[in-house]
Amino acid sequence: MTERKSFKHLVRSRMARTGESYSTARRRLLGEQAVRTGGGTQHESALLRNVLGGRASEPMLAGLAGGIGFMYFVFEYAGHHPTMTIVSRHHPDPYIPAALRRAGIEHTTTRTTSARKAEAGLREALAGGPVICVVDRAKLPWHGLTGQWGPEPHSVGVLGIDGGTVLLDDECVRPNPLPLADFLAAWSSKHEMTTVGAGWRPDVEDAIGTTCAHLTGPVLGNNFDVNFGFSGMRKLAAQLRDPKGKQGWARRYADPGALFFALRRLHDCLEVEHGGPSATRPLYADFLREVGRPGAAELFDASGALWSEVAARAVSATPALAEYDDLVTERLRLLLHEGAAGADAIRALTGRVDALEARMIADPPRAEAVRELFDRLADDVDSARVLEERAVELLAGR
């Protein structure tokens, strides 16, 4: 407990010095050192920065990939709590290919169903340097996933093959070793591989235009567009406030176990998964400052602080959720500094999360407190959206 308090003091000291959100300061403190693997603020942009050998900054690459976005969906599966997902980085364009294309960097993506051809192609490509492969994240032991939701496409950097071991760039600040057979099993779907070459001719205006267009919509050109951009933010706020409707959070997450799952999922989507800390907004703000758009950058910094407030409220609703936040920090530390060596410890965290859910079921929060929480979350979502609408107007020159 003393160690946790000491670390939180370091995080808050950094926040005071840099103006970063708690989650951003936490990730950067945990991974702060000169690295050639892992580190960074957001998985894909950091991975691409590493593979490119520092040819461009992480914020620049994140911006060129399309920057930020917003997608809000709730999926219902029999036998499971309703699964809420928010994607805060640009979506649905493939992230790394979009960044490479707008950066003007030569690259080639190959796919094959033949494991033999894929392995031969990988070995040949590695002669030119690291390559990017899309694998099933659930089959990488250091992520500690069960695979119950099926394959999870996940980009990793392949640094080399040493005998029967593949060396991967995936979160950890040291190369993650994986037996070749296990890597091939994780890579087995389409054996997608991207090699990068020369070039640097960034199309900043197209990147910014795409971000603005997909925040304001349409994105897909069909009925699902209501879940994207500012429309998706309005939908989230409305469902948080809805006290009786079938899709409202009050009814959908009335069960204490479902509520625990929803609130930790809300935190994770905004701070850990599907983007970067503070809903990826500070990273995008750094990109905008790099390309000379400081006014909009300040607004996205402010909205990022509000998204972090949403995440923080979600995991401070009960003692069990507050302890879950500590487990998130420990998992991040293990991923960044232990990687494959910390796989067993990361898997063990899953059992501790299950125990926390049981505690919340045994001692659920009062209905009045949940209603107040949902209303405050909705207010923060609306406030963040208003700031981002102003930022988009600035970027569009209106």
Secondary structure by P-SEA (a helix, b strand, c coil): caaaaaaaaaaaaaaaaccccaaaaaaaaaccccccccccccaaaaaaaaaacccccaaaaaaaaccbbbbbbbbbbccccbbbbbbccccccccaaaaaaaacccbbbbbbccaaaaaaaaaaaacccbbbbbccccccccccccccccbbbbbbbbccccccbbbbbcccccbbbbcaaaaaaaaccccbbbbbbbbbbbaaaaaaaaaaaaaacccccccccccccaaaaaaaaaaaaccccccccccccccaaaaaaaaaaaaaaacccccccccaaaaaaaaaaaacaaaaaaaaaaaaaaaaaaaaaaaaccaaaaaaaaaaaaaaaaaacccccaaaaaaaaaaaaaaaaaaaaaccccaaaaaaaaaaaaaaaaaaaaaaaaaaaaaacc
